[in-house]
Amino acid sequence: MKRYKDLAPSLRTIMTPGPVEADPRVLRAMATPVLGQFDPEFTDIMNETMDMIRETFKTANHNAFPVDGTSRSGLEAALVSLIEPDDKVLVPIYGRFGHLLVEIAERCGAQVATMEQEWGKVFDPEQVIDRIKREKPAIVAMVHGETSTGRMQPLAEIGHACRDLDVLFVVDAVATIGGTDVRTDEWMIDAAIGGTQKCLSVPAGMAPLTFNERAEAKIRARKSIERGLRDPNAPAAAFGRVIRSNYLDLGQLQDYWSPSRLNHHTEATSMLYALREGLRIVLEEGLEERFARHKKHEEALVAGIEAMGLSLFGDPGCKLPVVTCVTIPDGISGDSVIRMLLREFSVEIASSFGPLKGQIWRIGSMGYSCSQRNVLHVLSALEAVLIRHKAAIVPGRAVQAALDIYLKGNDAYE
Ligand SMILES: *Cc1c(COP(=O)(O)O)cnc(C)c1O
């Protein structure tokens, strides 16, 4: 008497900017037994995960832990905990996720100032620094890797300027963490937020983040204490300053992740197993080796796309290595190509939003999905599908161009 079929998801080749294929080791970790959240075995797992987050973000911050929820929860936790009503926040926008930072900052009661760059480009850091000097914001919030346009913003100079000018620098590193270099301390980022379902190849559901003592000082000053847990007479923070979220209060979360383990939420234990395993895989591979792997497969993918006669979208000088944006040829329905790739080849690539809707395809090469097997599969499938759509492409070259890169110096097949 079975009303619903067994769950049997298809095995896809996922070449989108997230979610990407989860590493099988991560899926196995998720299937291991649940522990109580104050079990010493589990708190050891929490501590190890914090260490691995520090290593992955290249930071010595003691605050480094995941927020439960998708990456957006980490962004919202950082902003709601750092922005006091009427704080001025500057958001330089060069794609969709810049607009998300604006939307969250506005809901936190900030006076938001924005500057916009055409989609497909990034900012000249000097331009942003000039604006910071004029605007004198309390916080600058910015995206590192913009998956909507496939661009990556250089952050070091902006970070240094923020430090000199005593501005807090908050960075969305959701798409870049674990796929390309994120130097939290060296670039003077005060709060950096990562994501799991992109280059870490862990399912969506957690947002690892880190923040330094500058950010912590502001959070501490605003912190409220759940009175049932601590001193019943402890004063609440002045109402105007209090962090307007309980779930995303980084002060309370910091206490939960500290040795005092002050109770907050029930930790998402199986997700933490997943994140721990995902980070362990990243560090086993080695950060620099992992970045080099992402660069190599990007090179092969780009060579294949260009050999097909397709053109890449955006300024090549600031390309995000883990996302490749391809201009949809005239007269071709981008959605029809995406549909056929999925139905006939079990390959998923992404469409786009806003001003780029219908203009480009976005191909991710992130984490476990970033492999020779997947690059060759997406190129061969895309070529076949485009031929089927009567696109004017150069047939027979794409896979060969990628193989030229993979087999460089290897004459085993000659
Ligand atoms: C995917 C993404 C997000 C949002 O992540 P969710 O996990 O969907 O909440 C935010 N910023 C960037 C740059 C992203 O690529």
PDBQT file of the ligand as one rigid body, heavy atoms in Angstrom, charges set to zero:
ROOT
HETATM    1  C1  LIG A 501      24.861  31.300  -4.037  1.00  0.00    +0.000 C 
HETATM    2  C2  LIG A 501      25.249  32.619  -3.544  1.00  0.00    +0.000 A 
HETATM    3  C3  LIG A 501      24.611  33.214  -2.435  1.00  0.00    +0.000 A 
HETATM    4  C4  LIG A 501      23.368  32.662  -1.772  1.00  0.00    +0.000 C 
HETATM    5  O1  LIG A 501      23.558  31.440  -1.245  1.00  0.00    +0.000 OA
HETATM    6  P1  LIG A 501      22.383  30.520  -0.677  1.00  0.00    +0.000 P 
HETATM    7  O2  LIG A 501      23.118  29.336  -0.178  1.00  0.00    +0.000 OA
HETATM    8  O3  LIG A 501      21.495  30.236  -1.838  1.00  0.00    +0.000 OA
HETATM    9  O4  LIG A 501      21.681  31.235   0.407  1.00  0.00    +0.000 OA
HETATM   10  C5  LIG A 501      25.098  34.426  -1.996  1.00  0.00    +0.000 A 
HETATM   11  N1  LIG A 501      26.126  35.037  -2.604  1.00  0.00    +0.000 NA
HETATM   12  C6  LIG A 501      26.754  34.497  -3.666  1.00  0.00    +0.000 A 
HETATM   13  C7  LIG A 501      27.884  35.234  -4.299  1.00  0.00    +0.000 C 
HETATM   14  C8  LIG A 501      26.345  33.276  -4.174  1.00  0.00    +0.000 A 
HETATM   15  O5  LIG A 501      26.946  32.758  -5.244  1.00  0.00    +0.000 OA
ENDROOT
TORSDOF 0
